[in-house]
Amino acid sequence: MIARRGKKRALIAIGHKILCASYHIIKNKEAFEDLGYEYLIERKKKNRLEYLKRELKEQEDKIEKQHKEKKVVFYWWLIPAHGTDINR
């Protein structure tokens, strides 16, 4: 976070996260439970997968829209028969 926003903003963001966590722990009278490194990795994978699915859907829609706009018409009688010379 420091690389993206700077040291001061990173410190404020971390302080804010600690304050929010402390508030919820006191409010709900619950013990702090560390979710662990694996939780963060799984959450990151899940979010990345959802993002890629959304991107794929957007690309499919974009391609489908382009195909509808072009409307290619196929005329079979314009294709030369097998074995005929096109240059005649």
C-alpha positions as CSV (number, residue, x, y, z in Angstrom):
1,M,0.0,0.0,0.0
2,I,2.9,2.3,0.7
3,A,4.1,2.1,-2.9
4,R,0.7,3.1,-4.3
5,R,-0.5,5.8,-1.8
6,G,2.5,6.9,0.2
7,K,3.6,6.3,3.7
8,K,1.3,8.7,5.5
9,R,-1.9,7.4,3.8
10,A,-0.8,3.8,4.5
11,L,-0.4,4.6,8.2
12,I,-3.8,6.2,8.3
13,A,-5.4,3.2,6.5
14,I,-3.9,0.7,8.8
15,G,-5.0,2.8,11.8
16,H,-8.5,2.9,10.4
17,K,-8.6,-0.9,10.0
18,I,-7.4,-1.4,13.6
19,L,-10.0,1.1,14.9
20,C,-12.8,-0.6,12.9
21,A,-11.8,-4.0,14.1
22,S,-11.6,-2.8,17.7
23,Y,-15.0,-1.2,17.5
24,H,-16.7,-4.4,16.3
25,I,-14.9,-6.5,18.9
26,I,-16.0,-4.3,21.7
27,K,-19.6,-3.8,20.3
28,N,-20.2,-7.5,19.8
29,K,-18.2,-8.6,22.8
30,E,-16.4,-11.2,20.8
31,A,-12.8,-12.4,20.9
32,F,-10.6,-11.5,18.0
33,E,-10.2,-14.4,15.5
34,D,-7.4,-14.2,13.0
35,L,-8.6,-15.6,9.7
36,G,-5.1,-16.4,8.6
37,Y,-3.0,-16.3,5.5
38,E,-4.9,-19.0,3.7
39,Y,-8.2,-17.0,4.0
40,L,-6.6,-14.0,2.3
41,I,-5.2,-16.2,-0.5
42,E,-8.5,-17.9,-1.1
43,R,-10.4,-14.6,-1.1
44,K,-7.9,-13.2,-3.6
45,K,-8.3,-16.2,-5.9
46,K,-12.1,-16.0,-5.6
47,N,-12.2,-12.3,-6.4
48,R,-9.8,-12.8,-9.4
49,L,-12.0,-15.6,-10.7
50,E,-15.1,-13.4,-10.5
51,Y,-13.3,-10.6,-12.2
52,L,-12.2,-12.8,-15.1
53,K,-15.7,-14.2,-15.5
54,R,-17.1,-10.7,-15.7
55,E,-14.4,-9.7,-18.3
56,L,-15.1,-12.8,-20.4
57,K,-18.9,-12.1,-20.4
58,E,-18.2,-8.5,-21.4
59,Q,-16.0,-9.6,-24.3
60,E,-18.6,-12.2,-25.4
61,D,-21.2,-9.5,-25.5
62,K,-18.9,-7.1,-27.4
63,I,-18.1,-9.7,-30.0
64,E,-21.8,-10.7,-30.3
65,K,-22.8,-7.1,-30.8
66,Q,-20.1,-6.7,-33.5
67,H,-21.4,-9.7,-35.4
68,K,-25.0,-8.5,-35.2
69,E,-24.0,-5.1,-36.7
70,K,-22.1,-6.6,-39.6
71,K,-24.9,-9.0,-40.7
72,V,-22.9,-11.1,-43.2
73,V,-25.1,-12.6,-45.9
74,F,-24.1,-15.8,-47.6
75,Y,-25.1,-16.4,-51.2
76,W,-24.3,-19.9,-52.2
77,W,-24.8,-19.3,-56.0
78,L,-21.9,-16.8,-56.0
79,I,-19.4,-19.5,-54.9
80,P,-17.9,-21.3,-58.0
81,A,-18.6,-25.0,-58.4
82,H,-16.0,-27.5,-57.5
83,G,-13.4,-27.7,-60.3
84,T,-14.3,-24.5,-62.1
85,D,-11.9,-21.8,-62.8
86,I,-12.7,-18.5,-61.2
87,N,-10.5,-16.5,-63.6
88,R,-12.4,-17.4,-66.8
